[in-house]
Amino acid sequence: MLASLWGLIFSLSFILFGQELVFSLAPTSFPLLSLSFHIDLLAGFFVFIISLISIFCSLYGLGYLTHFYKK
């Protein structure tokens, strides 16, 4: 649930402020391998939707499991 909340805060910062995030790691010892992330407004929107759905699933799961704790 904490990861979902972090995803909501993270994505809302991109949606509200309209900034982009570009992150790339230093080159590796492999010649054609590099790792980079580019998060723009559309990616932030999808992270928001996925995080929102995962929060609802987490809350439903907690409510569903209370039935088994009472036994």
PAGU-120513 format. One record per residue: residue in three letters; x, y, z of N, C-alpha, C in turn. Coordinates in pm, whole numbers, plus 50000, padded with zeros to 5 digits. Example, Ala and Ser with C-alpha at 12.3 -4.5 7.8 and 13.67 -1.06 7.14 Angstrom:
Ala513194943150780512304955050780513204967050780/Ser512854977550708513674989450714512905000350787/
REM end
This chain:
Met500824988250000500005000050000500885012650000/Leu502025011850067502925023450069503475026449931/Ala503755015949855504265018049719503195024649632/Ser501945021049654500855027249578500705041949612/Leu500815045149739500745059249780501915067149724/Trp503095061049726504265067649669504075069749519/Gly503485059949451503215061349308502225072449279/Leu501215073949365500255084949347500925098449364/Ile501725099849468502405112649491503385115549379/Phe504115105449338505105106749231504435110949100/Ser503335104249065502685107248938501955120648942/Leu501375124149056500705137149065501685148749051/Ser502905146849096503895157449079504185159848932/Phe504165149248851504385151048707503155156948639/Ile501965152448682500745157148618500485171848651/Leu500635175548778500315189248819501355199348774/Phe502625195748782503675205348749504155204248605/Gly503805193448536504145191948396505625190448366/Gln506385185948464507815184048442508085169748395/Glu509215167948331509635154848286510825150248368/Leu510975137148379512105131448450512905123048352/Val514165125948342515075117948260516185113048352/Phe516325100048359517325093948446518085083548365/Ser519385084348367520175074248297521385070548382/Leu521695057748378522845052748452524105054448369/Ala525205054248435526495055248366526655043148274/Pro527415044648168527615033448076528205021248148/Thr527765009648106528244997348166529404991648086/Ser529914980448130531024974148058530544967047932/Phe529244965547916528694959647794528534970647690/Pro528934968347567528994979347470527654985547432/Leu526604977747418525324983147371524254983447480/Leu524654982547604523694981947713523734994747794/Ser522605001347802522465012947890521045012847946/Leu520875018648060519575019048126519175033448148/Ser518005037048099517525050748118516005050748131/Phe515505060548204514065062448223513705076448177/His512585077448108512055090448067510575090248104/Ile510195098348199508805098948243508245112548206/Asp507255112548120506615124948078505185125248132/Leu504365134048080503005135748129502145123348107/Leu502275117047992501485105047964501895093448054/Ala503175091548073503645080948162503215083748305/Gly503245096248347502785099848480501305096948498/Phe500515099148393499085096148399498845081248418/Phe499575072948344499405058548357499905053448492/Val500965059148545501415055348679500345059148781/Phe499685070548762498605074848851497455064848848/Ile497025060648729495895051348716496245037848780/Ile497445032748752497855019848808497965020648960/Ser498495031549012498625033149157497265034349223/Leu496345041349160495005042849215494295029349221/Ile494405021449116493795008149114494424999249220/Ser495735000149236496394991549334496034995449477/Ile495775008249503495325012249637493945006349665/Phe493045006949568491715001149588491804986049607/Cys492674979449534492844964949551493424961649688/Ser494344969749736494924967549869493874969349978/Leu493064979649966492014981850065490974970750063/Tyr490624966049944489674954949933490274942349994/Gly491554940049968492214928150023492274928350174/Leu492524940050232492534941050378491154938250436/Gly490134943550373488764940950418488364926450399/Tyr488844920350294488534906350266489194897150368/Leu490404900550410491134891950503490634893050647/Thr489914903650682489404904850818488404893650850/His487754888350748486844877150768487604864950820/Phe488814862750773489594851150815490284853350949/Tyr490514865650988491134868351117490174865751233/Lys488874866651208487894864751314487684850051349/Lys488164840951266487954826551291488954821251390/
REM end
